[in-house]
Amino acid sequence: MKKDLNYIAKLEHAIKKKYGKEAIKHPKAEWNEEKEKEYLEQVKKLSDKDKHSHEKVEKVDKDGFLINKKLLRRGSNRTCPVCNNYSFDKKDDLYMIKYECCWTCYVQYVEDREERWISGWRPTK
């Protein structure tokens, strides 16, 4: 395939006219050692950041399931110690932190009896 140099020159001229002289300049035209060092530092930082984020997403075998390693670090317990129900409900998180029970157990055992619950009373199993 033969290159039409006149077409290329016209195309460059049109690009220069529309977008300015910088648009047709060769990328290496103003490249120097200082810019090379800065670029290599940026690449290294990006690589370190990518490596760090990859470690966060690392999967671990837990009871036959692959679980995100980051999730295992969390101290949240999703099983209610009163009724032993497992929940993903956000409102249960609040009651688990404050009263150490799920929302259902809070309504059934704790609501309007907070003092008794805080003093240590728990329902018998």
Contacts in CASP RR format, 6 or more apart in sequence:
PFRMAT RR
TARGET T0000
AUTHOR 0000-0000-0000
METHOD contacts of the structure
MODEL  1
MKKDLNYIAKLEHAIKKKYGKEAIKHPKAEWNEEKEKEYLEQVKKLSDKD
KHSHEKVEKVDKDGFLINKKLLRRGSNRTCPVCNNYSFDKKDDLYMIKYE
CCWTCYVQYVEDREERWISGWRPTK
12 24 0 8 1.000
15 23 0 8 1.000
15 24 0 8 1.000
16 23 0 8 1.000
16 24 0 8 1.000
55 69 0 8 1.000
56 69 0 8 1.000
56 70 0 8 1.000
57 68 0 8 1.000
57 69 0 8 1.000
57 70 0 8 1.000
58 68 0 8 1.000
58 69 0 8 1.000
59 66 0 8 1.000
59 67 0 8 1.000
59 68 0 8 1.000
59 69 0 8 1.000
60 66 0 8 1.000
60 67 0 8 1.000
60 68 0 8 1.000
60 69 0 8 1.000
60 72 0 8 1.000
61 67 0 8 1.000
62 72 0 8 1.000
76 93 0 8 1.000
76 96 0 8 1.000
77 96 0 8 1.000
78 86 0 8 1.000
78 87 0 8 1.000
78 88 0 8 1.000
78 92 0 8 1.000
78 96 0 8 1.000
79 85 0 8 1.000
79 86 0 8 1.000
80 86 0 8 1.000
80 87 0 8 1.000
80 92 0 8 1.000
80 96 0 8 1.000
80 101 0 8 1.000
80 102 0 8 1.000
80 104 0 8 1.000
80 105 0 8 1.000
81 100 0 8 1.000
81 101 0 8 1.000
82 101 0 8 1.000
82 102 0 8 1.000
82 105 0 8 1.000
82 109 0 8 1.000
82 122 0 8 1.000
82 123 0 8 1.000
83 101 0 8 1.000
83 102 0 8 1.000
83 104 0 8 1.000
83 105 0 8 1.000
85 102 0 8 1.000
85 104 0 8 1.000
87 102 0 8 1.000
89 102 0 8 1.000
89 103 0 8 1.000
91 103 0 8 1.000
92 102 0 8 1.000
92 103 0 8 1.000
94 103 0 8 1.000
95 101 0 8 1.000
95 102 0 8 1.000
95 103 0 8 1.000
95 105 0 8 1.000
95 106 0 8 1.000
96 102 0 8 1.000
99 106 0 8 1.000
99 110 0 8 1.000
99 114 0 8 1.000
99 117 0 8 1.000
101 109 0 8 1.000
101 110 0 8 1.000
109 117 0 8 1.000
109 122 0 8 1.000
109 123 0 8 1.000
110 117 0 8 1.000
END
